[in-house]
Amino acid sequence: QVQLVESGGGLVQAGGSLRLSCAASGRTFNIYAMGWFRQAPGKEREFVAAITWSGLSTYYADSVKGRFTISRDNDKNTLYLQMNSLKPNDTAVYYCAADVRGTAVGGRRTNPRNYDYWGQGTQVTVSS
């Protein structure tokens, strides 16, 4: 079992920044990769970014590339998402997720079904 707890969401004006954190606990040694997803009201959950457990490889949705940065601190078992130049359409609940089966690889890393554990989500609201 892996437990994930997100924090850092809030209300910010367009153009501003936020940093989300996701603290992982439990059997973290089983984690192959982690990702951030978001879900806006009435929309499906969508991929934002992913990182291998080693932290050596990162992947981004086109909509956030150049504005968001995913990173991790293995000593603290914490995943981060630095979000800059935020836009109103970034407004959503943001979730972190962990893959313990090694299924979130290649093109499959953008599919939420390939992640096994999820946090409770943190709300990000960007005002115009």
N, C-alpha and C positions, 0 to 999 in steps of 0.2 A: 504493500500500500504506500502511496505517496500523497501527502497533503500539500495543497497549494493555497496560499493566502495573498491576494493582491492588495495593494494600497497605493495612494498617491493621486487618485483621481480628484476632480474638482471642476470648478467653473473658471474659465479663462477667456480673455478677449481674443479675437482673431489676431493672429500674428504672434501670440504669446507661446509659452513653453510649459510643459509639465514633464515630470519623470515618474513613471509608474515602476513599482517594485512588485516582485512576486517571490515570497519566501517559500522554499520547498523543505519539507521534512519527511521523515519516514525512510523508505528504501530508495533513497536518492541515487545509490550506486547502480540501480537498474535503469536509470534514465539514459536514453540514447540521444534525444533531442528535445528542445522545448520551443514553444511558439507563443505568439500573441495573436489573438483573434478579436474581432469586435462585432457587435450586433446593434444596429440602430432599430428603432421601433418600426415594426412592419416589414423588416428586411431579414434575410438569412444571415447567419453568422459568416463573416468573411475573414480570410487570412490577412494578417498584417505583416508579420515578420517571424522568422525562425532562426534558431542557432543550434549547432551541434553541441553536445555536452562538453566537448573539449574547448568550445568557443572559437575554433579555428575557422569555421565557415558560417556565414550569415546569408540570409535570403530575405527579400522584401517584395511586397506588393508594389506594382508600378505607382499606385496612387500615393504611396508614402516615401518612395525612394528619394533620397536626398534631403528629406526632412526628419525622418525617424531613424534612430539607431538602437539596435538590440545588442545587449551585452550581458555578461554573467560574471559573478564572483563565486568561484567554486569554494573558496574558503568559507564563505557565508551562506552557500547554497541559495543564492539569490539571483533572480533574473531581473533585468531592467529593460525599460523602453523609454528612451529619451525622445520626446516629441517636441519639435521646434516648428516655427511658422505654421501654427495650427490654424485650421480653417473650420468654418461652421459645419461643413459636411464630415468633419472628423468626429462629430458628436456621436457617442455610442457608449454602450457598456463594453469595457475591455476585459478580456479574459486571458489568463495564461493557461497553458496546457503542457502536459508532459507525455512523451512517447516512451513506453517501456518495452515495446515489442520490436522496435526497429522498423516500424512500418512507415513512418513519416519521412520518407527519403525521396529524392528526385521530385518528380511531378506530384507525388502523393503528399508532400509536406503541406500543401495548401488545403487539403481536405480535412476538416475537423474530425472525421470518422477515424482517422489514423492516429489520433491521440487518445490516451487512455485515462488520464486524470485531468480535472479542471478545477480552477479556483471558482470562487463565488462571484467574481466580477467586480469591477470598480467603474463608476460612472464618470465619463468625461463629457463636459458640456462646453462648447466653444460658441461664444456670442459674437454677433457681427457688429 
